[in-house]
Amino acid sequence: MSYELHVERESPLAFAELAKAMAPAGFSLRDQGEILAGDEPRPVAHWRERVVGRPSSDWDVAQLVRLAAVLGGRLLGEDGEHYYLRDGVIEVDGDPIGKIDQILVEGPAAW
């Protein structure tokens, strides 16, 4: 079982609003609620009344951080930790993961 991250927002998004909000940032949405990212689109999350992802790489985490920002929410881990972007660096409760630009260029190599 992998670790779950979810996007938390003040107000929930309907499926149609979700699609409209993410498209300009390069995300796409499949009919079953699967959210795709990247030049060769791959799943990074699912919409199930909220956006939920189970990342398998830092690239997935970077995409989820981007998605949370696009949706006007924040990315939380299942244990309550906050994932966010500060000065181009992805952090988890203040601990750096890496520079988002470098992580996105490296692509979705599994942990």
TORVO-352493 format. One record per residue (C-alpha): residue number from 1; residue in three letters; x, y, z. Coordinates in pm, whole numbers, plus 50000, padded with zeros to 5 digits. Layout:
residues N
{seq NUM type ALA xx X yy Y zz Z}
...
This chain:
residues 111
{seq 1 type MET xx 50000 yy 50000 zz 50000}
{seq 2 type SER xx 50137 yy 50340 zz 49905}
{seq 3 type TYR xx 50118 yy 50667 zz 50091}
{seq 4 type GLU xx 49819 yy 50889 zz 50015}
{seq 5 type LEU xx 49826 yy 51263 zz 49954}
{seq 6 type HIS xx 49517 yy 51475 zz 49903}
{seq 7 type VAL xx 49433 yy 51830 zz 49803}
{seq 8 type GLU xx 49232 yy 52013 zz 50066}
{seq 9 type ARG xx 49024 yy 52316 zz 49972}
{seq 10 type GLU xx 48790 yy 52553 zz 50150}
{seq 11 type SER xx 48508 yy 52448 zz 49918}
{seq 12 type PRO xx 48477 yy 52131 zz 49711}
{seq 13 type LEU xx 48502 yy 52134 zz 49330}
{seq 14 type ALA xx 48249 yy 51971 zz 49102}
{seq 15 type PHE xx 48391 yy 51743 zz 48831}
{seq 16 type ALA xx 48330 yy 52001 zz 48555}
{seq 17 type GLU xx 48493 yy 52280 zz 48760}
{seq 18 type LEU xx 48792 yy 52056 zz 48826}
{seq 19 type ALA xx 48849 yy 51995 zz 48455}
{seq 20 type LYS xx 48818 yy 52365 zz 48373}
{seq 21 type ALA xx 49059 yy 52470 zz 48650}
{seq 22 type MET xx 49338 yy 52224 zz 48567}
{seq 23 type ALA xx 49343 yy 52235 zz 48186}
{seq 24 type PRO xx 49538 yy 52564 zz 48155}
{seq 25 type ALA xx 49819 yy 52415 zz 48370}
{seq 26 type GLY xx 49858 yy 52113 zz 48142}
{seq 27 type PHE xx 49663 yy 51857 zz 48342}
{seq 28 type SER xx 49394 yy 51645 zz 48182}
{seq 29 type LEU xx 49107 yy 51444 zz 48319}
{seq 30 type ARG xx 48976 yy 51107 zz 48209}
{seq 31 type ASP xx 48612 yy 51008 zz 48244}
{seq 32 type GLN xx 48675 yy 50791 zz 48548}
{seq 33 type GLY xx 48820 yy 51086 zz 48741}
{seq 34 type GLU xx 49183 yy 51002 zz 48667}
{seq 35 type ILE xx 49405 yy 51312 zz 48656}
{seq 36 type LEU xx 49697 yy 51300 zz 48413}
{seq 37 type ALA xx 50015 yy 51510 zz 48389}
{seq 38 type GLY xx 50326 yy 51531 zz 48177}
{seq 39 type ASP xx 50432 yy 51535 zz 47813}
{seq 40 type GLU xx 50352 yy 51165 zz 47792}
{seq 41 type PRO xx 50045 yy 51184 zz 48015}
{seq 42 type ARG xx 50049 yy 50955 zz 48315}
{seq 43 type PRO xx 49816 yy 50933 zz 48614}
{seq 44 type VAL xx 49908 yy 51139 zz 48919}
{seq 45 type ALA xx 49577 yy 51149 zz 49107}
{seq 46 type HIS xx 49206 yy 51066 zz 49108}
{seq 47 type TRP xx 48904 yy 51277 zz 49179}
{seq 48 type ARG xx 48676 yy 51112 zz 49434}
{seq 49 type GLU xx 48483 yy 51406 zz 49577}
{seq 50 type ARG xx 48837 yy 51539 zz 49641}
{seq 51 type VAL xx 49172 yy 51502 zz 49465}
{seq 52 type VAL xx 49373 yy 51205 zz 49594}
{seq 53 type GLY xx 49713 yy 51082 zz 49479}
{seq 54 type ARG xx 49944 yy 50794 zz 49569}
{seq 55 type PRO xx 50284 yy 50913 zz 49443}
{seq 56 type SER xx 50554 yy 50670 zz 49341}
{seq 57 type SER xx 50819 yy 50932 zz 49259}
{seq 58 type ASP xx 50929 yy 51284 zz 49345}
{seq 59 type TRP xx 50792 yy 51380 zz 49001}
{seq 60 type ASP xx 50445 yy 51266 zz 49112}
{seq 61 type VAL xx 50479 yy 51473 zz 49431}
{seq 62 type ALA xx 50587 yy 51776 zz 49224}
{seq 63 type GLN xx 50283 yy 51736 zz 48998}
{seq 64 type LEU xx 50055 yy 51709 zz 49302}
{seq 65 type VAL xx 50207 yy 52025 zz 49453}
{seq 66 type ARG xx 50143 yy 52203 zz 49121}
{seq 67 type LEU xx 49789 yy 52066 zz 49105}
{seq 68 type ALA xx 49708 yy 52180 zz 49460}
{seq 69 type ALA xx 49823 yy 52532 zz 49370}
{seq 70 type VAL xx 49619 yy 52535 zz 49049}
{seq 71 type LEU xx 49309 yy 52426 zz 49241}
{seq 72 type GLY xx 49361 yy 52684 zz 49515}
{seq 73 type GLY xx 49417 yy 52420 zz 49781}
{seq 74 type ARG xx 49693 yy 52269 zz 49986}
{seq 75 type LEU xx 49852 yy 51928 zz 49963}
{seq 76 type LEU xx 49837 yy 51716 zz 50277}
{seq 77 type GLY xx 49976 yy 51373 zz 50359}
{seq 78 type GLU xx 49771 yy 51107 zz 50533}
{seq 79 type ASP xx 49954 yy 51187 zz 50859}
{seq 80 type GLY xx 49873 yy 51558 zz 50831}
{seq 81 type GLU xx 50203 yy 51688 zz 50693}
{seq 82 type HIS xx 50194 yy 51982 zz 50451}
{seq 83 type TYR xx 50361 yy 51969 zz 50110}
{seq 84 type TYR xx 50425 yy 52309 zz 49955}
{seq 85 type LEU xx 50643 yy 52510 zz 49721}
{seq 86 type ARG xx 50866 yy 52784 zz 49858}
{seq 87 type ASP xx 51113 yy 52974 zz 49640}
{seq 88 type GLY xx 51108 yy 52696 zz 49380}
{seq 89 type VAL xx 51177 yy 52419 zz 49634}
{seq 90 type ILE xx 50922 yy 52156 zz 49736}
{seq 91 type GLU xx 50910 yy 52118 zz 50113}
{seq 92 type VAL xx 50734 yy 51886 zz 50354}
{seq 93 type ASP xx 50675 yy 52063 zz 50684}
{seq 94 type GLY xx 50987 yy 52270 zz 50621}
{seq 95 type ASP xx 51215 yy 51987 zz 50504}
{seq 96 type PRO xx 51323 yy 52025 zz 50139}
{seq 97 type ILE xx 51255 yy 51749 zz 49886}
{seq 98 type GLY xx 51421 yy 51929 zz 49594}
{seq 99 type LYS xx 51388 yy 52201 zz 49334}
{seq 100 type ILE xx 51063 yy 52160 zz 49145}
{seq 101 type ASP xx 51217 yy 52249 zz 48807}
{seq 102 type GLN xx 51486 yy 51981 zz 48842}
{seq 103 type ILE xx 51238 yy 51719 zz 48963}
{seq 104 type LEU xx 51003 yy 51783 zz 48673}
{seq 105 type VAL xx 51287 yy 51763 zz 48418}
{seq 106 type GLU xx 51410 yy 51431 zz 48566}
{seq 107 type GLY xx 51069 yy 51280 zz 48505}
{seq 108 type PRO xx 50874 yy 51009 zz 48684}
{seq 109 type ALA xx 51153 yy 50771 zz 48789}
{seq 110 type ALA xx 51016 yy 50546 zz 49064}
{seq 111 type TRP xx 51157 yy 50566 zz 49416}
